[in-house]
């Protein structure tokens, strides 16, 4: 079975990275993570990559005067590793139009809401503030508009009486860890 070459872009703890690493370690999974890129040198996801013996590169966005130059630096490393698909996993940077266009149809993101509801960086808090009855997570293709790309798959999570942001986010994370590997597998099936 051909294993598609995947890069995961992170900014933080990398719990979704770990879910993808675990999935890729099964023999019948159609992907292998060949590269992790973090824009923050303190991201725990770098340790997760090291533990799995996956090359990790730190490319600090603050070292580049423009978003386009930062994205070009990432793209150079992605090409060095012959990456075919990118997974954003808690990567907290907006990407330039040129980068998004280059990777169109081959770049996934996971978002903690049932898109198109509650786009943006505060989705869980926004769902609670709106009095929503359910939330969840969405894996979607990355488009130039934030959190607006084609939806690959979703998973619902009920909002319970007394939920606070941290507790709801934890329950959503549990679903994300199941959903992201399934969505990557689904995307690979679509692009073969």
Order of alpha helices (4+ residues) and beta strands (2+ residues): beta-alpha-beta-alpha-beta-alpha-beta-alpha-beta-alpha-beta-beta-alpha
